[in-house]
Amino acid sequence: MADLKYDADAGPEVGEIGDLPEPLPAAPPEPAAPPEPVADPGEDSRTDRLARAHRLLAAHPVADGYSGLPWALRRLSWFDLELGESAVDTDVPRMREGHVGALFWALHLPEALDGDRAVGATLEQLDLVKTVVRAHAEGLRLADASGPITDARHSGRVAVLPGPAGAAALGDSLGILRSLHGLGLRALTLSGVSWASESGLTRFGEEVLREMNRLGVLADLSGASEDTVRRACAVSKAPVLCARSAARALRPHPANLPDDLLAALSAVRGLCMVPLTAEQTGPSVRDVADHLDHVREVAGPECVGLSGTYDAGAAHPQDLSDASCYPHLIAELLRRGWPESDIALLTWGNVQRVLREADFKAREAQRRREPSTMKIAELDG
């Protein structure tokens, strides 16, 4: 802008003093202008961080490790996830707002279901997942590997991965495991059965894990006993994950992991996916960030991920009430100084790595061994 120039008032010519004009009466002072409002620098920073979080998530969306949506949808007579569905925490508009690119749809069952009833109910849920995805083809796409997940993202859809299912769904049969995998199952939780109990993995449990490695089914160890976690880390050739586990050092929930198990998970390049639940992590977004800080510090940035745990019957921290809220969490991590490279691993990169490595190990195992025909009675009888 050009400088403004003011002409000085020349006034009367210099002459006799008596020739000077009478001074004008002083003008009344103008009222003072109200002070300009001063922006709160903290508020500006929060706004900037949130905008930065949206930009970062647009490039590295969330691969969410756990959704209870299949069971939640069973109670609804009608729903539309593409237009929006207020009866659940997760729908396509909110996932797009939260930059969710991939989502594991859990097939867990109420504890009262076991045996043949558990097998049947799991098959029904798998059928429901496929039916829902087909009915919402503009927003959702089934995927079972890293490549199809990326393809779904590039086409503007959310990739849906069926699993984890409960171990009871196998009915102690490796043939059922293969059938479930053929129908799209991608992860299985190793707990709550005789071969994966408080005492750890039995010989048959180890055979189940080897067959999971051969198929490319991920082992989920959330809620498993410490002995099961340690043995699974020792036996599995593919990375294992804990789909709903935070840091027990910060909150003593039984599904949360103590530091020695976080270190064991890191040693096998596994993945601890921190749930956004008030019970496991605390009532605020900062509590969740505390757990992410701790897991990253103990296990490393390549071993931490996210699980919304929406529609699973859990209460959620403030500002993280549904699938649209991930930018608030990422903004908090930016406030704490997380580098963008670590956030990119947290949201997207680590899940992609685990899926790629599991697929690679499966191809290797399929060249070396035939499908297992072992029976539980032969190994644990």
N, C-alpha and C positions, 0 to 999 in steps of 0.2 A: 504494500500500500504506500502510495506517495506520501512524503511528509507534508503536513498541513502548515501553511505560512500565514501569519497574522501581521497586518500593517499596523505600525504604532500610530497612535493618535497624535498628529502634529500639534494640536492645541492652538491657542492664539499666538500671534507673533510677539516676540519679546519687546516690551515697551515699558511705559511707566507703570508703576505698581497699581496706580489708581485705575488704569485701563483694564485690569484683570476682571473677568466676570465674577459675579457672586457664586460661591460654590453651591452646587446642587444639594438639596437635602439627601442624606443617605437613604438608599433603598432598603426596605425591610428585608432581613435575611430570608432566603428561600428555605423552606422546610427541608431537612436532611433526607436524602433518598434512603429508602429502607435498604439494609445490607443485602448483598447478593447471597442467596442460599448456598451454603457450602456442602458439596457432596460428601457423603460418608465414604472415605477411601476403603473401608472394610466392605461396604456394600458393593462398591464398584468392583472390588477384587472378587467377591463372590459371584457377581454377574459374569465377570470375565472368565473365571474358572469354569462356570457352568457352560458357557459358550465353547470354551476350549474342550471340555469333556464331550460335548456333542460332536465336535469336529473329530476328536480322537476316536470316538465310538463309531462314527460313520466309516472310518477306515479300518477299525479293528473291533467288530461287533462282539457281543457277548455270546459265548457258547455256554449256556446255562445247564448245569449238571443235574438238575432234579426238578421235575414238575409233577404234582399230583393230579393233573388235569383229567386223565382217563377215568379215574374213580369218581372225581367230582362231577363229570358230565353224565355219569350213569343216573344220577338223581333228577336230571332235567328232562322234561318231556319234549322240549324244543329249545334250540339255541342256534345262534349265528355268530361264529367267531370272527367272521370277516367284517361284518357291520359293527360288532361290539357286543359284548355280553356281560351285563352288570352282575349276573349271578355268580361269576367266577372272577378270579384275580388276573386271568390271562386270556387275552384275545389278540387278534392280529393288529388292530390299531394301537393297542398299548405296547405290544412287542416292537412295533415299528418306532413308536415314540421313545422306547427304552433302548433301541438299537440291538435287539436280540436277533442273532443270526442263526443260531442252532439251539435246540432244546431237547434234552432227554426226557421222554414221557415215561414216568415210573409206572410199573405194573405191580407194585406191592399190594398185598391183600390184607384184610383184617386178620388178626392173629387167630381167630376162631376157625379160619379155613385152613385145612391141611389135607394131606393125602390126595385122593382123586378129586375132591372138591377144589383143592388149590390148583391142580392141573387144569381142570375145566374152567375155573374163573380166570386164570391167566390167559388161556386161549381166547376166552370171550373178550378180555381187554385188548389183546392183540388185534382181534377182529374189529373192535371199536376204534382203535387208533387208525387202522387203515380206512375204515368207513369215514371217519371224521376228516382225515386228510384228503380223501377223494372228494368229499363234499365241499371242501374249502381250497380247491386247487389254485385259486388266484393268490392265496397268501401262504399256503403250506405245501411242503413237499417231503415225502419220505426219503430218508438217506441212511446209509449204513457204513459209510467210509468217508475219509477226508475229501476225496475228489468230488463225490456227489454233494457233500455239504457246501463246498466252494461253489459248485455249479448252481445250487439253490440260492445261495447268497447273490451271485451275479445276476440271477433272474428276478431278484426282488422278492424272493420267498424265504420263509423261515424253514430251515431243515429240521425235521422231526426224526429223532432216533428212539426207537422203542427200547425201554429199559431204564433203570435196572428192574428186574423181576426178583421175587423172593426165591431162595433156594428150595423152598417147599414145592415150587412149581415143577421141579424135576421128578418128584415122586421116586427118588433114588434110581433113576434110569438115565443112562447116558444117551440112549436112543431118543428120549423125550428132549434132552438138551439139544441134540442135533435137529430135531423137528422144530423146536422153538427158534433156533438160529435160522433155519430155513424160512421161517415166517417173518424174520426181521429182527429178532432179539439181539441187542448189542451189549447188554451188561447184566450181570447176575450178582446179587448180594449174598455173600457167604456167611450166613448166620441163621440161627433158629432151627437147625436140623441136627440129626444125630451125628452126621459126619463133619459138621462145622459148628462146634458148640463151645462152651466155656473151656473145655479141655483142649481145644485146638482142632486142627484138621486130622482126621483119621487117614488111614491108607486109602480108603475109598475117596475121601475128600481130596487128597492129593491127586488121585486119578481124574476126578472131576475137573480140577484146576488144569491139569495137563491137556485134557480134551477141550477145555475152554480156550487154552492157548492155541491149540490146533485149528479151532474154528475162528478165532479172532473175537471171542466174546470176552469183554473186559470183566475183571474181578473187582467188585465193589466191596470194600471192607468196612464201611460205616456200620457201627453197631456190633461188629464182630469182637470177639474176645481178644485180649492182647496176645495170647498164644496163637490164635488163628491169624492175626495180622502178621506176626513175626514169621510163622511157618509159610504163609502165602508169599511173603516177600522173598523167602529163601527158595521156594519151589518154582514160582512163576518165571517163565522166560520172557514174558511180555510185561510192560508196566501195569501196575495195579493202581486203583484209585479209591479214594474215600469220598463218596458222592455227597455226604452231608456231615462233615467233621470240621470243627473249629479247634482252638487251642485250649487244652484242659488247664494249662498254667494260668489262664485268665478266667475261665469259667468251668467249674467241675461237673460238666454234663457227661454222662457215661459214653455218649457217642463222640465226644471230643477226644483228641489225641494228646497224650503226654509228649514231652519234648523228645524222649528217646525213640518213640515210634515215629514222630515226624522226621527224625534223623534217619531212621531205618527206611522210611518211604523215600526220602531223598536219595539214599544210596542206590536204590533200584529205579530211579528216575520215575517214581510214581507221582501221584497228583492228589493233593488235599484240597477239596472243593468246599470252601467256607459257606455255610448256609446263612441266609438272611432271615434268621428267626430270633425273636427276643429271648426265647428259652436257652438257646445255645450260644448266642453271641452278646445279647444285651438289648436294652430298649432304644438305643439311638444309633444313628449312622456312624457316629464316632466310635461306638463300641465295636461295630463290625470292622471298621478300619483298624482298630487296635488288634483284632485277631489276624487280619491280613498282614499287618506289620510284623506280628510275632511269627506267623508261619513263614513269611518270606525270610525273616532273619534266621530262623532255625533250619528250614529246609531249603531255602534258596528261591530265587524268583521263578525258576523253571518248574517248581513243584507246588504252585498255588493257583487255585481257580475259584469259580463262583458257582453257587447253587441258590437260586431264588427260593426254592422250596415253597413256591406259591401253590395254592389249591391243595395243600396237604394237611390242612387243619391246624396250622401253626399261626401264632400271632407274630407280626412282623415289626421291626423297629420303626420309629418315627421317620418319615420321609422315604421309607422303602416299602410302602404298602402294597404295591402291585408291580407287574412286569414293566411298567413305564418308568420306573424310578431309578434305574441304573445310573443315569448321568449324575444324580446327587451323590452317589457313592464315589464315582470317579472324580468328581470335583473335590471331594474331601481328600482323596489320595493325592491329587495335585497340590492341594494346600499343604500337605505333609512333605512335599518334595519328591514324590515318586517320579522317576524318569519315565518318559513316554514309552520307552522300550520295555520296561517292566510291566507297565499297564497293558501294553499290547500282548504280552505273554499271558498275563492274568486273564484277560477277557477272551482271547481267541487262540493265541499261538500254542499254549500248553495243551489244550484239548486236541488241537489238530496234530500235535506231535505224538501224543499218546495213541491216537487212532492210527496214525501212519505206522508207528512202531509195532502196534498190535497186529496190523495187517501184514507187515513184513515178517514178523515171527510166525504168523499163521501159515504163510506160504512156505517158509522154511520147514515147519513141522509137518505139513502135509506131504512134503517130499520124503520125509524120514519115517513116518509112521502111518499106519492104517487107522481108521476109526476104532476106538476102544470098545470092546464088548464085555469088559469086566463088570461083574455084579457086586453089589454091596456085601452079599453073603460070602463071596469068595475072598474078599479082602478084610472085612471087619467081622466076619462070623466067628 
